Amino acid sequence: MAPDVFAFWTCEPGVGEIRRGALPPAGPDDLVVRTLISAVSRGTETLVFQGRVPPSQYAAMRAPFQDGEFPGPVKYGYLNVGVVERGPAHLQDRAVFCLYPHQTRYVVPADSVVLLPEQVPIERAVLAGTIETAVNALWDIAPLVGDRIAVMGAGMVGASVARLLVPIPGVVVTLVDVDPDREKVALAMGAEFTNPDGAPDDCDLVVHTTATSTGLQRALELLADDGTVLDLSWYGDQPVTLPLGEAFHSRRLAIRASQVGAVAAARRGRRSRRERLTLALDLLRDPAFDALLTGASPFRQLPEVMSRLADGTLPALCHSIVYGDES
């Protein structure tokens, strides 16, 4: 008899539960992975939990190993670190990252996991999907030596982008957030910090991650002439209003979207998604990213945790889910 597994499902908008299921048989090219830790990608996953995926985006927003359909019931998520219980000898008992939802055990093709580098602890490795987004963003905007860059929003994605930008020679990176407590995150990333009112207003590039109209409007205001805003936010079903009748055209400003679902065009012919994810895990050797790990809860508490993340009563950057006896 196949062993039981347990997974988190969004049953309907705003309602989640842990469901029992059965582990499917593993084929000769498959792995059986036992989850050690997963993490909630707060921006996207809370929108999914709240049923805010527009019908036109149902196909585009599917996670790699999603079960069910939007708005629910749906099993969704993509930040998972586990240990290989069954598979090829070179993977046996090794820690791996997989773009899998919150589930105690799972079966996946062997080529869908990436081994953790030895210097990357499992707690930090759950950030791999977020760092992958940041890598794609830098491939999209191609920052130059000496650029002045503001990053609007010091959350998981914004802070990760800032950390990758900081080492570029001559680049000045400012993280911008309304929450003064995010200054600690900015300092850990090696970036400057300010609130939106104090942000520098002569930027070559602005990376926007706040998922708000006011944040995107302020991002445009911070640009130098001919500058570009790279928008990493996903707004779900929320409309966005901008004053494009003001200086947007006369100053020749630009807004460009970046999304991790496809490799950035600048590298698409030379890098696969797997290579991009492998690079992200390698970059997580940097202990500065530990500043993004702001809390953890047992797997059995995930329905309550998701509700609190969605309504804002549980503040977090990256909130991890730890698996124990139920796995």
C-alpha positions in Angstrom: 0.0 0.0 0.0 1.3 3.5 -0.9 2.2 5.5 2.2 0.1 8.5 3.1 1.3 12.0 2.4 -0.1 15.3 3.6 -0.3 18.6 1.6 -1.6 22.1 2.1 -4.5 23.0 -0.2 -6.4 26.2 -0.7 -10.0 24.9 -0.7 -11.6 28.2 -1.7 -10.5 31.8 -1.4 -9.2 32.5 2.1 -9.7 28.9 3.3 -6.9 26.4 3.5 -6.5 22.9 5.0 -4.1 20.0 5.3 -5.3 17.1 3.2 -4.2 13.4 3.3 -3.2 11.7 0.0 -1.3 8.8 -1.3 2.2 8.8 -2.7 2.1 7.7 -6.4 4.4 5.0 -7.6 7.9 6.2 -8.6 9.2 5.3 -12.1 12.8 4.4 -12.9 13.7 8.0 -13.6 11.9 9.4 -10.5 12.9 10.4 -7.0 11.0 10.1 -3.7 11.7 13.2 -1.7 10.9 13.8 2.0 10.4 17.5 2.7 12.5 19.0 5.4 11.5 22.6 5.0 9.4 24.8 2.7 8.7 28.5 2.5 5.8 30.7 1.6 6.4 33.1 -1.3 4.3 35.7 0.4 3.4 38.0 -2.5 2.3 35.4 -5.0 1.0 32.7 -2.6 -1.2 35.0 -0.6 -2.8 36.3 -3.8 -3.4 32.7 -4.8 -4.8 32.0 -1.3 -7.1 34.9 -1.5 -8.4 33.9 -4.9 -7.0 36.9 -6.7 -5.5 35.2 -9.8 -7.4 36.7 -12.8 -9.0 34.1 -15.0 -6.9 35.3 -18.0 -3.8 34.3 -16.1 -4.8 30.8 -14.8 -2.5 29.1 -17.3 0.4 31.5 -16.9 0.4 31.3 -13.1 0.5 27.6 -12.8 3.2 26.4 -10.5 5.5 23.5 -11.9 3.9 20.8 -9.7 0.5 22.4 -9.0 -2.5 20.2 -8.4 -6.0 21.5 -8.9 -7.2 24.7 -10.6 -7.6 28.3 -9.6 -9.3 29.7 -7.6 -9.5 26.3 -5.8 -9.2 23.7 -4.6 -5.6 24.1 -5.5 -2.2 22.9 -4.2 0.3 25.7 -4.9 3.8 26.6 -3.9 7.4 26.4 -5.2 10.0 26.7 -2.4 10.8 23.3 -1.1 13.9 21.6 0.3 13.9 17.9 1.0 16.1 14.8 1.2 16.1 12.1 -1.5 14.8 8.9 0.1 14.8 6.8 -3.1 16.6 7.4 -6.4 19.9 7.1 -8.2 22.9 6.4 -5.9 24.5 9.8 -6.5 21.3 11.5 -5.2 20.5 9.1 -2.4 20.2 10.9 1.0 21.3 14.2 -0.6 19.5 17.5 0.2 17.8 19.0 -2.9 15.7 22.0 -3.9 12.5 21.5 -5.9 9.8 23.9 -7.1 7.2 21.8 -5.3 4.2 22.8 -3.1 3.9 22.3 0.6 3.8 18.5 1.0 5.4 16.0 3.3 6.7 13.6 0.6 6.5 13.7 -3.2 7.6 11.9 -6.4 9.3 14.0 -9.1 11.5 13.3 -12.1 15.2 13.3 -11.1 16.0 16.2 -13.4 13.5 18.5 -11.6 15.6 18.8 -8.5 18.9 20.7 -7.9 21.5 19.5 -5.3 22.2 22.0 -2.5 25.8 23.2 -2.5 27.6 22.0 0.7 27.9 25.5 2.1 24.2 26.3 1.8 22.1 25.3 4.8 18.6 24.0 4.2 17.1 26.9 6.0 18.6 29.4 3.5 18.1 27.1 0.5 14.4 27.7 0.5 15.2 31.2 -0.9 16.4 29.7 -4.1 13.2 30.5 -6.0 13.4 34.1 -4.9 17.1 34.5 -5.8 16.2 33.0 -9.2 13.7 35.8 -9.6 16.4 38.4 -8.7 18.9 36.8 -11.1 16.4 37.0 -13.9 15.7 40.7 -13.0 19.4 41.6 -13.4 19.6 39.8 -16.7 16.6 41.9 -17.8 17.9 45.3 -16.8 21.7 44.8 -17.4 22.9 47.3 -14.8 26.1 49.2 -15.7 29.1 50.2 -13.7 28.4 53.4 -11.7 24.6 53.2 -12.0 22.4 54.9 -9.3 19.7 52.4 -8.6 16.7 52.5 -6.2 14.8 49.3 -5.2 11.3 50.1 -4.1 10.1 47.6 -1.5 12.5 45.9 0.9 10.7 42.5 0.9 12.1 39.2 -0.1 12.4 40.0 -3.8 13.5 43.6 -3.4 16.2 42.8 -0.8 17.5 39.9 -2.9 17.8 42.2 -6.0 19.6 44.7 -3.9 22.1 42.2 -2.6 23.0 41.1 -6.2 23.4 44.7 -7.3 25.6 45.9 -4.5 28.9 44.2 -5.6 28.8 45.8 -9.1 31.7 48.4 -9.1 30.5 52.0 -8.5 26.9 51.1 -8.2 24.9 52.9 -5.5 21.9 50.9 -4.3 19.2 52.4 -2.1 16.4 50.2 -0.7 13.2 52.2 -0.3 10.4 51.1 2.1 7.7 52.7 4.2 8.6 50.4 7.1 11.6 51.8 9.1 12.3 48.3 10.5 13.4 47.3 7.0 16.5 49.4 7.5 18.1 46.4 9.2 17.5 44.3 6.1 19.0 47.0 3.9 22.1 47.1 6.1 22.5 43.3 5.9 22.3 43.5 2.1 24.9 46.2 2.0 22.5 48.8 0.6 21.5 52.3 1.7 18.0 52.8 3.1 15.4 55.5 3.1 11.6 56.0 3.1 9.9 57.0 -0.2 10.0 60.7 0.6 13.8 60.6 1.1 14.6 58.5 -1.9 17.2 59.8 -4.5 15.5 61.3 -7.5 18.2 61.0 -10.2 18.2 57.2 -10.7 19.4 55.4 -13.8 17.3 52.4 -12.9 14.5 51.7 -10.4 13.4 48.2 -9.5 9.8 48.2 -8.2 8.5 45.4 -6.0 5.7 46.9 -3.8 2.7 45.8 -5.9 1.0 49.1 -5.3 0.1 52.0 -7.6 1.7 54.5 -5.2 4.9 52.6 -5.2 5.1 52.4 -9.0 4.2 56.1 -9.3 7.0 57.0 -6.9 9.4 54.7 -8.8 8.8 56.7 -12.0 9.4 60.0 -10.0 12.8 58.8 -9.0 14.1 58.2 -12.5 16.5 60.5 -14.4 15.5 61.3 -17.9 15.4 58.3 -20.2 15.5 56.0 -17.1 13.7 52.7 -16.7 11.5 51.1 -14.0 11.8 47.4 -13.9 8.5 46.1 -12.4 8.8 42.8 -10.5 5.5 43.2 -8.8 2.5 41.0 -9.6 -0.7 42.8 -8.9 -3.2 39.9 -9.3 -6.6 41.3 -10.0 -5.7 44.8 -8.6 -5.9 47.6 -11.1 -3.0 50.1 -11.4 -3.4 53.8 -11.9 -0.5 56.0 -13.0 -0.2 59.7 -14.0 1.2 59.0 -17.5 -0.3 62.3 -18.7 2.4 64.2 -16.7 6.1 64.0 -17.4 6.2 60.3 -18.5 6.4 61.1 -22.2 8.4 64.3 -22.2 11.1 62.7 -20.0 11.1 59.5 -22.2 10.6 57.2 -19.2 10.1 53.5 -19.5 8.4 50.7 -17.5 9.5 47.2 -18.2 8.1 44.0 -16.8 10.2 41.1 -15.5 8.8 37.7 -14.6 10.6 34.5 -13.6 8.3 32.2 -15.7 10.7 32.5 -18.6 14.5 33.1 -18.8 15.2 36.7 -19.5 15.5 37.4 -23.3 19.1 38.5 -22.8 20.1 34.9 -21.7 17.3 32.8 -23.1 19.4 31.3 -25.9 22.3 30.5 -23.6 20.8 29.6 -20.2 18.2 27.1 -19.2 15.8 27.4 -16.3 17.8 24.7 -14.5 21.0 26.6 -15.0 19.4 29.7 -13.7 18.2 27.8 -10.6 21.6 26.2 -10.1 23.1 29.7 -10.2 20.6 30.9 -7.6 21.5 28.1 -5.2 25.2 28.8 -5.7 24.6 32.5 -4.8 23.0 31.4 -1.6 26.5 30.6 -0.2 26.3 34.3 0.9 25.1 34.3 4.6 23.7 37.9 4.1 20.6 36.3 2.8 19.8 34.9 6.3 18.4 38.3 7.1 15.4 37.4 4.9 14.5 34.4 7.1 12.1 36.0 9.7 10.2 33.2 11.2 9.2 29.5 11.1 6.1 27.4 11.9 5.3 23.7 12.0 3.7 22.3 8.9 0.5 21.5 10.8 0.0 25.2 11.4 0.2 26.2 7.8 -3.5 26.9 7.3 -3.4 29.4 10.1 -0.1 30.8 9.0 -1.3 31.4 5.5 -4.4 33.2 6.7 -2.3 35.5 8.9 0.2 36.2 6.2 -2.6 37.1 3.9 -4.3 39.5 6.3 -1.1 41.0 7.5 -1.3 40.0 11.1 1.9 37.9 10.7 4.6 40.2 9.5 7.3 38.3 7.6 9.8 38.4 4.8 10.4 34.7 4.3 8.3 32.5 6.6 9.5 28.9 6.7 7.5 25.8 7.3 9.2 23.0 9.2 8.3 19.3 8.7 8.4 16.8 11.6 6.6 13.6 12.6 3.8 14.1 10.0 6.3 13.5 7.2 
